[in-house]
Amino acid sequence: MAKTIAVLTSGGDAPGMNAAVRAVARAALSKGIKVYGVRRGYNGLLNGDVFEMNLRSVSDILSKGGTVLYTARSPEFNTKEGVKKAADNCRKLGIDGVVVIGGDGSFRGARDLTGEGIPCIGVPGTIDNDISSSDYTIGFDTAMNTAMEMIDKIRDTAQSHDRCSVVEVMGRRCGDIALEVGIAIGASAILVPEVPYDLKKDVIDVLLKNRETGKKHFIIVVAEGIGGIDGIVKEIEAQTGIETRGTVLGHVQRGGSPTLRDRVVASRMGYRAVELLEEGQSNRVVVMKDNHIVDYDISEALAMKKQFNIKLFNIAHEISI
């Protein structure tokens, strides 16, 4: 049973990470467990950038985007020597377990740290929703809402000029943001890495057909895993004669105050992570399955394959007319 734990955020920041940190700190302290906050991910364990948290350490962070613990990549931690150094530092501080909030790369680090004798629990925090073992990741809902609001604004100017706007959203090799945002804003076409596409058949012919029915402005949503949108923009304009503009939303999708969904899910996951350490569990990742919070062995979770919602993709295609 853990008597002293630490919490860190690693990898890309995501709205809702602070809610998870808050839940970890408050849950632990309510159970009589000492809590350390680790700044800048695994770098903090390597460099001793650690501080003891109390109930007020996490006051007023629930609504803040980003992460108050900061985050960073750590090349040194990716070495055997780095992992051993981090584990030795944990032992010096009396840390019995670590809650790691981040993505798959962060979970691999947690698995390695567990292998050096420091029990770790992972919590999925990434806007991309690309953690195969979890139906949902912290930050996904906020990122989608941000993208939706930005594209709604882009639509205003596209409508004013009878334009086509091609908008790239984040997600790395996962098309979940593009798919759900595309449906939410009524995109004429959605391009995702999981589904091969033919630009003429799936985009240009669709635009021409829609124009024949009286539609004068268009939005195309593209996942960043597709690649640069400049070529798509040029091809659309050349083959349709429709004035076309490209917009990359970029890191604006990572910022902002987290939505209710992200705050609640993060709180549930953070609390469960502390319960697992309290029970003496290790090498687990807390995930959401069918709206229930469950946990898997990290190695098992990392071996799972992400399932793309092809049914929802087909629905989006049918109602884009």
C-alpha positions as CSV (number, residue, x, y, z in Angstrom):
1,M,0.0,0.0,0.0
2,A,1.4,3.3,-1.1
3,K,2.1,5.9,1.7
4,T,3.8,8.5,-0.6
5,I,3.0,9.1,-4.2
6,A,4.0,11.5,-7.0
7,V,2.0,12.8,-10.0
8,L,3.4,14.1,-13.3
9,T,2.2,15.2,-16.7
10,S,4.1,14.1,-19.7
11,G,4.0,14.5,-23.5
12,G,1.7,17.0,-25.2
13,D,-0.4,19.1,-22.9
14,A,-4.2,18.6,-22.9
15,P,-7.1,20.5,-21.4
16,G,-8.2,18.6,-18.3
17,M,-4.8,17.5,-17.2
18,N,-5.1,19.9,-14.3
19,A,-8.4,18.3,-13.3
20,A,-6.6,15.0,-13.1
21,V,-3.8,16.4,-11.1
22,R,-6.3,17.9,-8.7
23,A,-8.2,14.6,-8.3
24,V,-4.9,12.7,-7.6
25,A,-3.8,15.2,-5.0
26,R,-7.1,15.6,-3.2
27,A,-7.9,11.8,-3.3
28,A,-4.5,10.9,-1.9
29,L,-4.5,13.5,0.8
30,S,-8.0,12.5,1.9
31,K,-6.7,8.9,2.3
32,G,-3.7,10.0,4.3
33,I,-1.2,9.6,1.5
34,K,1.6,12.2,1.0
35,V,1.7,13.6,-2.5
36,Y,4.6,15.1,-4.5
37,G,4.1,17.2,-7.7
38,V,6.7,16.6,-10.3
39,R,7.4,19.4,-12.7
40,R,8.2,18.9,-16.4
41,G,7.4,15.2,-16.7
42,Y,10.1,12.6,-16.3
43,N,12.7,15.4,-16.4
44,G,11.4,16.4,-13.0
45,L,12.2,13.0,-11.5
46,L,15.7,13.1,-13.1
47,N,16.5,16.6,-11.9
48,G,14.7,16.5,-8.5
49,D,12.2,19.2,-9.6
50,V,9.7,17.9,-7.1
51,F,7.6,19.6,-4.4
52,E,5.2,18.4,-1.7
53,M,1.6,19.2,-2.4
54,N,-1.2,20.1,0.1
55,L,-4.9,20.6,-0.4
56,R,-4.4,24.2,-1.5
57,S,-1.7,23.3,-4.0
58,V,-4.4,22.5,-6.5
59,S,-6.9,25.2,-5.7
60,D,-8.5,27.0,-8.7
61,I,-6.8,24.8,-11.3
62,L,-9.8,22.9,-12.4
63,S,-10.8,25.4,-15.1
64,K,-7.3,26.1,-16.4
65,G,-6.0,24.7,-19.6
66,G,-2.5,23.3,-20.0
67,T,-0.8,21.7,-17.0
68,V,0.3,23.5,-13.8
69,L,3.0,20.8,-13.5
70,Y,4.4,21.7,-16.9
71,T,5.4,19.0,-19.4
72,A,8.4,18.1,-21.4
73,R,10.0,15.4,-23.5
74,S,12.9,13.6,-21.8
75,P,15.6,11.9,-24.1
76,E,17.6,11.0,-21.0
77,F,14.7,9.1,-19.5
78,N,14.5,7.0,-22.7
79,T,17.7,5.3,-21.7
80,K,18.1,2.5,-19.2
81,E,20.5,4.7,-17.2
82,G,17.9,7.5,-17.1
83,V,15.1,5.2,-15.9
84,K,17.4,3.8,-13.1
85,K,18.3,7.3,-12.1
86,A,14.7,8.4,-11.9
87,A,13.8,5.2,-9.8
88,D,16.7,5.9,-7.4
89,N,15.5,9.5,-7.0
90,C,12.0,8.2,-6.2
91,R,13.5,5.9,-3.5
92,K,15.5,8.8,-2.0
93,L,12.2,10.8,-1.7
94,G,10.4,7.8,-0.3
95,I,8.0,7.7,-3.3
96,D,6.0,4.5,-3.3
97,G,4.2,5.1,-6.6
98,V,3.7,7.5,-9.5
99,V,0.7,8.6,-11.4
100,V,1.7,9.4,-15.0
101,I,-0.8,11.5,-17.0
102,G,0.0,11.4,-20.8
103,G,-0.1,9.3,-23.9
104,D,1.4,6.0,-25.1
105,G,4.9,7.3,-24.9
106,S,4.4,8.3,-21.3
107,F,2.9,4.9,-20.5
108,R,6.0,3.1,-21.9
109,G,8.0,5.3,-19.5
110,A,5.7,4.3,-16.7
111,R,6.2,0.6,-17.6
112,D,9.9,1.0,-17.6
113,L,9.9,2.8,-14.2
114,T,7.7,0.0,-12.8
115,G,10.3,-2.4,-14.0
116,E,12.9,-0.6,-11.8
117,G,10.7,-1.1,-8.8
118,I,8.6,2.1,-8.7
119,P,4.9,1.2,-9.2
120,C,3.2,3.4,-11.8
121,I,-0.4,4.0,-12.9
122,G,-1.1,5.7,-16.2
123,V,-3.9,8.1,-17.0
124,P,-4.7,8.9,-20.7
125,G,-4.3,12.6,-21.4
126,T,-4.1,13.6,-25.0
127,I,-6.4,15.6,-27.3
128,D,-5.9,13.1,-30.2
129,N,-8.0,10.4,-28.6
130,D,-5.4,7.9,-29.9
131,I,-5.0,5.7,-26.9
132,S,-6.1,2.3,-28.2
133,S,-7.1,0.9,-24.8
134,S,-9.5,3.8,-24.0
135,D,-12.7,5.0,-25.6
136,Y,-11.9,8.5,-24.5
137,T,-8.8,10.5,-23.5
138,I,-8.6,13.7,-21.4
139,G,-8.7,16.8,-23.6
140,F,-10.5,15.3,-26.6
141,D,-13.8,17.0,-26.0
142,T,-12.3,20.4,-25.4
143,A,-10.1,20.2,-28.5
144,M,-13.2,19.3,-30.6
145,N,-15.2,22.1,-29.2
146,T,-12.4,24.6,-29.9
147,A,-12.0,23.3,-33.5
148,M,-15.8,23.5,-34.0
149,E,-16.0,27.1,-32.8
150,M,-13.0,28.1,-35.0
151,I,-14.5,26.4,-38.1
152,D,-17.9,28.1,-37.4
153,K,-16.1,31.4,-37.7
154,I,-14.3,30.3,-40.9
155,R,-17.7,29.3,-42.4
156,D,-18.9,32.9,-42.0
157,T,-16.2,34.2,-44.3
158,A,-16.5,31.2,-46.7
159,Q,-20.2,32.0,-47.0
160,S,-19.5,35.7,-47.6
161,H,-17.2,34.9,-50.5
162,D,-18.8,31.7,-51.9
163,R,-15.5,29.9,-51.1
164,C,-14.4,26.5,-50.2
165,S,-12.4,26.3,-47.0
166,V,-10.1,23.3,-46.3
167,V,-9.4,23.1,-42.6
168,E,-6.7,20.9,-41.0
169,V,-7.3,19.7,-37.5
170,M,-4.9,17.9,-35.1
171,G,-4.9,14.2,-34.2
172,R,-1.6,12.9,-35.6
173,R,-2.4,9.6,-37.2
174,C,-5.9,9.4,-35.6
175,G,-8.9,10.9,-37.4
176,D,-11.3,11.1,-34.5
177,I,-11.1,14.9,-34.1
178,A,-11.6,15.4,-37.9
179,L,-14.6,13.0,-38.0
180,E,-16.6,14.3,-35.1
181,V,-15.8,18.0,-35.8
182,G,-16.6,17.4,-39.5
183,I,-20.1,16.1,-38.5
184,A,-20.6,18.9,-36.1
185,I,-19.9,21.7,-38.6
186,G,-21.6,20.0,-41.6
187,A,-18.5,19.4,-43.6
188,S,-18.9,18.6,-47.3
189,A,-16.1,16.1,-47.0
190,I,-13.9,14.6,-44.2
191,L,-10.5,13.1,-44.9
192,V,-8.9,10.8,-42.3
193,P,-5.8,8.6,-42.2
194,E,-7.9,5.5,-41.5
195,V,-9.9,5.6,-44.7
196,P,-8.1,5.8,-48.1
197,Y,-9.6,8.5,-50.3
198,D,-9.7,9.6,-53.9
199,L,-9.6,13.4,-54.1
200,K,-11.6,13.5,-57.3
201,K,-14.3,11.0,-56.3
202,D,-14.5,11.9,-52.5
203,V,-14.1,15.6,-52.6
204,I,-14.2,17.3,-56.1
205,D,-17.1,15.4,-57.4
206,V,-19.0,15.9,-54.2
207,L,-18.4,19.7,-54.4
208,L,-19.6,19.8,-58.0
209,K,-22.7,17.8,-57.2
210,N,-23.5,19.9,-54.2
211,R,-23.0,23.1,-56.3
212,E,-25.6,21.8,-58.8
213,T,-28.2,21.6,-56.0
214,G,-27.6,25.3,-55.1
215,K,-24.8,25.1,-52.4
216,K,-22.4,27.9,-52.8
217,H,-19.8,27.5,-50.0
218,F,-18.1,24.5,-48.7
219,I,-16.0,23.2,-45.7
220,I,-13.6,20.3,-46.0
221,V,-12.1,19.0,-42.8
222,V,-8.8,17.2,-43.0
223,A,-6.9,15.3,-40.3
224,E,-3.3,16.3,-39.9
225,G,-2.2,12.7,-40.6
226,I,-3.3,13.1,-44.2
227,G,-0.4,15.5,-44.8
228,G,-0.1,19.1,-46.0
229,I,-3.3,20.6,-47.3
230,D,-1.7,23.0,-49.9
231,G,-2.0,20.4,-52.6
232,I,-5.6,19.7,-51.8
233,V,-6.4,23.4,-51.9
234,K,-4.8,23.9,-55.3
235,E,-6.4,20.8,-56.8
236,I,-9.9,21.8,-55.7
237,E,-9.6,25.3,-57.1
238,A,-8.1,24.0,-60.4
239,Q,-10.7,21.4,-61.0
240,T,-13.8,23.2,-59.7
241,G,-13.1,26.9,-60.3
242,I,-14.2,27.5,-56.7
243,E,-12.0,30.0,-54.8
244,T,-10.4,27.8,-52.1
245,R,-8.5,28.7,-49.0
246,G,-6.6,26.5,-46.5
247,T,-6.4,26.9,-42.7
248,V,-4.3,24.9,-40.2
249,L,-5.8,25.3,-36.8
250,G,-2.7,24.0,-35.0
251,H,-2.0,24.3,-31.3
252,V,-5.0,26.5,-30.5
253,Q,-6.8,23.2,-30.2
254,R,-4.6,22.3,-27.2
255,G,-5.5,25.4,-25.2
256,G,-8.5,26.8,-23.4
257,S,-10.6,26.0,-20.4
258,P,-11.6,22.3,-20.3
259,T,-15.2,21.3,-21.0
260,L,-17.4,19.8,-18.3
261,R,-16.8,16.3,-19.9
262,D,-13.1,16.6,-19.7
263,R,-13.2,17.9,-16.1
264,V,-15.4,15.0,-15.0
265,V,-13.6,12.2,-16.8
266,A,-10.2,13.5,-15.6
267,S,-11.5,13.6,-12.0
268,R,-12.8,10.1,-12.3
269,M,-9.6,8.7,-13.8
270,G,-7.3,10.6,-11.4
271,Y,-9.3,9.3,-8.4
272,R,-9.1,5.7,-9.7
273,A,-5.4,5.9,-10.2
274,V,-4.9,6.7,-6.5
275,E,-7.2,3.9,-5.5
276,L,-5.1,1.5,-7.5
277,L,-1.9,2.6,-5.8
278,E,-3.6,2.5,-2.4
279,E,-4.5,-1.1,-3.2
280,G,-0.9,-1.9,-4.0
281,Q,-1.5,-2.2,-7.8
282,S,1.2,-1.2,-10.3
283,N,1.9,-1.2,-14.1
284,R,-1.8,-0.3,-14.8
285,V,-3.4,2.2,-17.0
286,V,-6.8,3.7,-16.1
287,V,-9.2,3.9,-19.1
288,M,-12.8,4.5,-20.1
289,K,-14.8,1.6,-21.6
290,D,-18.5,2.0,-22.3
291,N,-18.5,5.0,-20.0
292,H,-17.1,2.9,-17.1
293,I,-13.6,3.6,-15.6
294,V,-11.6,0.4,-15.7
295,D,-7.9,-0.5,-15.8
296,Y,-5.6,-2.7,-17.8
297,D,-2.0,-3.9,-17.5
298,I,0.1,-1.3,-19.4
299,S,1.7,-3.8,-21.7
300,E,-1.7,-5.2,-22.6
301,A,-3.1,-1.7,-23.2
302,L,-0.1,-0.7,-25.4
303,A,-0.7,-3.9,-27.5
304,M,-4.3,-3.0,-28.3
305,K,-5.3,-1.7,-31.7
306,K,-7.3,1.5,-32.2
307,Q,-10.7,0.9,-33.8
308,F,-11.9,3.7,-36.1
309,N,-15.6,4.3,-36.1
310,I,-16.3,3.5,-39.7
311,K,-20.0,3.5,-39.2
312,L,-20.0,7.1,-38.0
313,F,-17.7,8.0,-41.0
314,N,-20.2,6.5,-43.4
315,I,-23.0,8.5,-41.7
316,A,-21.0,11.7,-42.1
317,H,-20.6,10.9,-45.8
318,E,-24.3,10.2,-46.4
319,I,-25.5,13.4,-44.7
320,S,-22.9,15.7,-46.3
321,I,-25.1,16.2,-49.5
